[in-house]
């Protein structure tokens, strides 16, 4: 069996990159041949992928360096609406027989939303959103309702299968965030004064991949997003809060509304002070622990990646998918849109790197370069 996975970027331990890494792991473990196509490949994700036991069944293709693919495929998994030039040529020259799945991982980030809904409807067996809110946005963009599916960021089986010791009190709290807000950091000293050891993981603290071994030993996690599924699959209580705010401890009363918006905290944008965070974390832990432990089996199966992927592949829309193709005109149009997206992304990354370098120079007290013309600033 052979799968093609496409994604815009593979660099950091975040978002779509983690989804891609976990898909690669899953299909390699099932002895599939895995091709990955991306516009941007770098560290630390590259080293993490290279650690995987692939036995020659994994190939990474970077745009501009490799365009042809061995195919044919049994599944094509598309993120960021990206299709490589070789596949576009095949679509315009006889078509592709593999079922095509489009996966959208945000309801508001442009990179995650449909690039061309009419062509996606033509190509996709299903168009998936990571939450009901994301699916609603896909429909707003014109994705056909009969193709829309919620695929809510399931977690690798290792989280569901991990066995840890019982938790009875809150002594160690882990904050997992790439953008921890000021009020969370200010709450740290209050929690530590109450006897809670607080640790941080994320791009501004310690950027590591979240695994069951990383979460093991912590009594609770303060986070948003995919780490919620990781923690709840292990029976670890979650305090949902980050730069958008959040509802606090996940319990029977809060989990459904939080899940509807992919555990982002954006729905109600409830932002509170550091003292309130500390009081809620301390006062609500017992109830959150009871919820997490009593619902662990349910959560573990709800987000078990292997089960969710097996269900997806058994879906009649994939099993009965017919050959899809594009007219040469549509293939050229989609190719142009993808190339524009690639070039704008690379320009953005270049500018971010330049700004980071400028800030580092200013922080070090050095002389920052000054652009003297439009060409100098490019």
Secondary structure by P-SEA (a helix, b strand, c coil): cbbbbbbcccccccaaaaaaaaaaaaaaaaccbbbbbbcccccaaaaaaaaccccccbbbbcccccccccccccbbbbccccccaaaaaaaaccccccbbbbbbccccccccccccaaaaaacccbbbbccaaaaaaaaaaccccccccccccccccccccccccccccccbbbbbcccccaaaaaaaaaaaaabbbbbbbccccccccccccccccccccccccaaaaaaaaaccccccccccccccccccccaaaaaaaccccccccccccaaaaaaaaaaaaaaaaaaaaaaaaaaaaaccaaaaaaaaaaccccccccbbbbcaaaaaaaaaaaaaaaaaaaaaaaaaaaaaaaaaaaaaccbbbbbccccccc
